[in-house]
């Protein structure tokens, strides 16, 4: 299940994309428009700044802005930045230990296929696609 954190991150990034002509957008404005607690939104946006998805500026005239054009952000990268790897089972995590049953696991192909579908789906959709309702 996709968490509230990832869903709010997507909403905030869409908001920033739609309001990017005004430069840095204050946290308070995003919070109000998206009906997200300022405190929780700040945690999410700081993580996005740390992940180089956003640029943050403190003080008067400060706020947040995108670092790239909306068509250059994929839903997959945003979800993975806020959630971690989008894998259906632990054995597919990048740092997973080798499973002793891997050679005999009859369900592994199922999980790999599902993982591929999830990855391809989320990485094929951009913020621009969401903004322009191209789904």
Residue pairs with C-beta under 8 A, 6 or more apart in sequence:
2 79
2 83
3 82
3 83
5 44
5 82
5 83
6 78
6 79
6 82
6 83
8 34
8 36
8 40
8 41
8 44
9 44
9 47
9 48
9 78
9 79
9 81
9 82
10 75
10 78
10 79
10 127
10 130
11 34
11 36
12 30
12 34
12 36
12 41
12 44
12 45
12 48
12 64
13 48
13 53
13 54
13 66
13 73
13 78
13 127
14 127
14 130
14 131
15 25
15 30
15 33
15 34
16 25
16 30
16 54
16 64
16 65
16 66
17 66
17 70
17 127
17 128
17 131
18 131
19 25
19 29
20 65
20 66
23 61
23 63
23 65
24 55
24 57
24 61
24 62
24 63
24 64
24 65
25 63
25 64
25 65
26 62
26 63
27 38
27 41
27 42
27 45
27 63
27 64
28 38
29 63
30 36
30 41
30 45
30 63
30 64
31 37
31 38
31 41
34 41
44 82
45 54
45 56
45 64
46 56
47 81
47 82
48 54
48 64
48 78
48 81
48 82
49 55
49 56
49 64
51 81
52 67
53 66
53 67
53 73
53 77
53 78
53 81
54 64
54 65
54 66
54 67
55 64
55 65
55 66
55 67
56 62
56 63
56 64
57 63
57 64
57 65
66 73
69 128
70 126
70 127
70 128
70 131
71 126
71 127
71 128
71 129
72 126
73 126
73 127
73 128
74 122
74 123
74 124
74 125
74 126
75 122
75 123
75 125
75 126
75 127
75 130
76 86
76 119
76 122
76 123
76 125
77 123
78 127
79 86
79 122
80 86
85 92
85 93
85 94
86 115
86 118
86 119
86 122
87 93
87 115
88 111
88 114
88 115
88 118
89 111
90 96
91 99
91 102
91 108
91 111
92 111
92 112
92 115
99 105
102 108
125 135
128 134
129 135
